[in-house]
Amino acid sequence: MSNTPSVRQPRQNRSKASQEKIFKGAIKLLTDKGPEEFTLQELSKRTKVSVGSIYYRFENKDILLSELQKREYQKMWDQLSLAIESVAQRCQCLTDILENANRTYAEHLRDNAPLIRAFMKIALTDKSISTTGTKIYHQSQALYENLILTHANEIQREQQEKAVHSCFRILHVSIARYLGFGSLEPITDGLSWEEILNEIADIQQYYLLSPTLTR
């Protein structure tokens, strides 16, 4: 993920430390107050970095938030990639792969939910934020689906790639709804976290292990 021309990159250790303080403060402010109340003035107050210093590094608030998203989503992607690789190494059959991949992806979303929610709100009016969010979604989707397809020999559906894609959608939409992405409040349907994961896995396994019906 490349830097935009509107970002001045720090070279000295002191400047790097100041930028790190800005990013950490921005995460805290964004998740505490939400994007509606995010201002560079409040960020300056919280971080003790002058507004002038913030503007020296970032042309405006939108550029700062865009860079923050790229940085944090790259971290999320790196973590998810390692976790999915671990699932691939330790699971030997389709049912185990599904259950562990589901849990890994779901917990990844849950652990990062406050920041993801904030960026999803910003994405409604900011094309740069929306584009980065869409990109990481498709990368995560491909990572998950490629893992499941390593056990394609166990899948009974005729169109295996399409079936696995459907399974990812079931997982993502269910967890996003449970965590309240895109809505004001989470919608749990009275299910615990473990119950929702078990229900998703049961649906996926039934679907993938059932032959395609002749129409």
N, C-alpha and C positions, 0 to 999 in steps of 0.2 A: 504494500500500500504506500504509494509515493506521497511526498509532502507537496502541498500547494505552494505557489509563489508568494502567497500572502502570509506565510509563516516564516518567521526568522528563527533559524535553528541555533541553539546555544552551543558555544564552543568551549568556554571555560567552565571549570567545575562549579564555581559559584553560580553561574548563570544556569547551568543544568539543574542545580539544586532548587533554584527559584522556579524554574519551569515545572519541575516535579511537584513542588508545593502547589502550584497553580492547578495542575491536573488533579491531584488528590483532593484539593479543596473543591474543585468543580464537580467531582463525583459526589462528594458529600452534600454539596448544596443542591445538586440536581435531584438526588434521591430523597433528600429531606423535604425540599420545598416544591419540587416539580419544575418543569420547564417554564411554567407561567410566571413564576416568581424568581427565575434565574436572571440576575443582573451582574454586570461586571463590577458595579459598585459594591454589591453585597459580597461578591467573591473577594474583592480587595479587602473588605473589612474582616472577613473570616481568615484569610491567609496572611494578612499583614504585608501583602505585596501591593505596591501602589497601582492605581488604575493606569497611570502612565506606563509603568513597566509591563503591565498586561497588554496594553495596546502596542507597545514596542515589539512584543513577540507575536501578537495576533492582530490582524487588521480590524477585526470586529468580533462580536459575540458569536455570530454564526460560524466563522472560521474556527474559533476556539472549540465550539461544540463538535464541529465536523472532525477536527483533528483528534479530539478526545474519543469520539466514537470509533474512528479507525484504529486508534491505539488499543482501546479496551476490547473491541471486537476481535482484533488480532490475537490478543491474549486468550480470549475465550476460545477462539478457533484452535490455537495451539494446545490448550488444555483438553478440548474435546477430541482432537486428533489422537493424542496420546492415550486417552481413556478408551477410545474405540479400538485402537491398536491392541490394547491390553485385553479387551473382550475377545478379539480375534484369536489371540494366542492361547487363551485359557478355556475357551468353549469349543466343544467337539460336535455338537449337533444343532439342528435348526431351532428346536424349542429353547435350548440354553442360550443360543445366540440372540434370539428374540427377547427373551426375558432380561438378559443382561444389557443388550443394546438399548432397550426401552428405558431401563432404569438409568443408564448412563446419560442418555439424551435428556430424559425428564429431569434428573437432578441437576444437569447442566443448566437447563432453563430456570429451574427453581432457585439455584444458587445466584444466578445473575438477574433474577426477575426485576428488582427495583430499577436497575439501570436500563434494562431492555424496555420496560414500560415507559420510562421517561423518553427514550429515543423513539419509541413508536408514536408517542404523542407529537414529537417534533416532526417526525416524518410526514405527518399529514399536510404540512405546509412547507417543508424543506426538501427539495428534490435530492440534494446531495446526501442527506441523512437517509432518505428513503432508498436511494440506490445502493448505499453501503449495506443497509439492512437486508435488502433483497438479495444481494450478492452472498452474504454470509448464510442466509437461509438456504439458498440453492447449494452452496458448498456443503453445508451440514446434511442436507437431504441426500446428496450424492455419496457422502461418506457413509451414512447409515445404510442406504440401499445397496451399495457395493459390498458392504459387509454381509448383509442378509443373502445376497446373491452368490456368495462363496459356497452356500449350501443349496444351490439351485437344484441339485439332483434329488432333494427331498421335497421340493415344491410340486404339488399336484396340478396346479393351474396351468392351462395351455399357454397363456401369455404371462410368463414369469415376471418380466420386468414391470409390466403394468400392474400385476398383483402386488409386487413389493412396493411399488410407488403408492398404491392404495393404502398399504399398511403404514407407510410413513405418514400419510395424511391423517389417518385415524389417530396415530400417536400424537402428532403435532397439534392438531386441532383440539383433541381432548385435553392435553396438558395446558395449552394456551388458554382454553376456556376455564380450566380448573384454577389457573394462576391469575386470571383476570386480565389477560392481555387484550387490549382493544375494548375493554368495558370498564365500568366504574368499580364493580365488585366481582370477586371470583365467583364462579358458579360451580359448586361442588356436587350438587344433587345428593347431598348427605353422605357422600362416600369419603372415607379416609384416603390418605395418600397411597397406602398399600393396597387398598381395595380398588382404587382406580387403575393402578399399574397391573394388578392381577386381571381386572376386567379387560383391559386393552390387550394383554397377552393372550387371553382366552379367545377373544374375537379374531385376532390375527392368526393364531394357530389353526382355529377351525377353518378359516377362509383359505389359508395356504395349503392345508393338508386335505382339502376337499376337492375332488376333481371338478373341472368345469362342466356345468350341465349343458346338455344339448338343447338348443332352443328350436 
